[in-house]
């Protein structure tokens, strides 16, 4: 669902129109979850692992996931340490924000691929033009 919302949001922000975005490409609204609950997590993101970033950085995370899919934990990189401020697993999607000791806040959004690895995009909330792709070093 995050991917559908992100794609729709990008189309709106970028002003995509005309034949490049046919009506069939627009996602139908998702069926509401029972009792307003989020999609059940399809995997558990708990553990210690690394996120390899396309711009050359590596982030090591120590993640705990509760039964509802909320994420907690810590992170480290060559630049400093951080805390997972908010995060969740919803279905096969994952998203979290790391608040870094050097003042930056990194937003990570991704999903579980057919290779059972997590991958996605990240950007600096304090400098949104700074972005990269990422992939985990382990499977889930």
C-alpha positions in Angstrom: 0.0 0.0 0.0 2.9 2.4 0.8 4.2 1.8 -2.8 0.8 2.7 -4.3 0.5 5.8 -2.2 4.1 6.8 -2.9 3.6 6.3 -6.7 0.4 8.3 -6.6 2.0 11.0 -4.6 5.0 11.2 -7.0 2.6 11.5 -9.9 0.9 14.4 -8.2 4.1 16.1 -7.2 5.8 15.7 -10.6 2.6 16.6 -12.5 2.5 13.4 -14.5 -0.4 13.5 -16.9 -1.4 12.5 -20.4 -0.6 9.1 -22.0 2.2 8.5 -19.6 -0.3 7.8 -16.8 -3.3 6.0 -18.2 -6.4 5.7 -16.0 -5.7 1.9 -15.7 -2.4 2.7 -14.0 -4.1 4.5 -11.1 -4.5 2.2 -8.2 -8.0 1.6 -6.9 -8.5 2.5 -3.2 -7.4 -0.3 -1.0 -10.1 -2.2 0.9 -10.3 -1.0 4.5 -8.7 -3.2 7.0 -10.9 -4.9 9.5 -11.6 -2.8 12.6 -9.3 -0.1 11.2 -6.2 -2.3 11.8 -3.1 -2.1 9.6 -2.1 -5.0 7.4 -0.6 -7.8 9.4 3.2 -7.9 9.2 4.3 -10.5 6.6 7.8 -10.8 8.1 9.7 -9.9 11.2 12.4 -7.3 10.8 14.0 -7.9 14.2 17.7 -8.5 14.4 21.1 -7.0 13.7 21.9 -6.3 10.1 23.4 -3.8 7.7 21.8 -1.6 5.1 24.1 -1.0 2.1 23.5 2.3 0.5 24.0 3.2 -3.2 26.0 6.3 -2.2 28.6 4.1 -0.4 27.4 4.4 3.2 26.6 1.4 5.4 24.2 1.6 8.3 24.1 -1.1 11.0 20.8 -1.5 12.7 19.6 -3.4 15.8 15.8 -3.7 15.3 13.1 -5.1 17.5 9.6 -5.5 16.1 6.5 -6.0 18.3 3.4 -8.1 17.3 1.6 -5.1 15.7 4.6 -4.4 13.4 6.0 -1.4 15.2 9.8 -1.0 15.1 12.2 0.1 17.8 16.0 0.1 18.0 19.3 1.7 17.3 21.6 2.4 14.4 25.3 3.2 13.8 27.4 4.3 10.9 30.9 5.8 10.4 29.3 9.2 11.1 27.6 8.5 14.4 24.9 6.6 16.2 21.1 6.9 16.0 17.7 5.8 17.3 14.8 4.4 15.4 12.3 7.2 16.2 9.3 5.6 14.4 8.9 2.6 12.2 6.6 -0.1 11.2 6.2 -3.2 9.1 2.8 -3.4 7.3 2.3 -6.4 5.0 5.6 -6.7 3.0 6.4 -2.9 3.4 8.8 -1.4 5.9 9.4 2.2 6.9 11.3 3.8 9.7 13.1 7.1 10.6 16.5 7.2 12.3 17.4 10.2 14.4 21.2 10.6 14.2 23.4 12.0 16.9 24.9 14.5 14.4 21.4 16.1 13.9 20.2 14.5 10.7 17.1 12.4 10.4 17.0 9.6 7.8 13.8 8.2 6.4 13.9 4.7 5.0 11.1 3.2 3.0 11.2 -0.3 1.4 9.7 -3.7 1.0 10.5 -7.4 1.1 11.6 -8.6 -2.3 11.3 -12.0 -3.9 14.9 -12.6 -2.9 13.7 -12.2 0.8 15.9 -9.1 1.2 14.6 -5.7 2.3 15.4 -2.9 -0.1 14.1 0.6 -0.8 15.0 4.3 -0.8 16.2 6.6 1.9 16.5 10.4 2.2 17.6 12.9 4.7 14.6 14.7 6.2 16.7 17.8 6.9 18.1 17.8 3.4 15.6 15.9 1.1 17.7 16.3 -2.0 20.2 13.8 -0.3 18.8 10.4 -1.2 20.0 6.9 -2.0 18.8 3.3 -2.5 19.5 0.6 0.1 19.4 -3.2 0.5 20.0 -5.5 3.5 22.9 -7.9 3.9 20.6 -10.7 5.1 17.3 -12.3 4.2 14.0 -12.3 6.2 
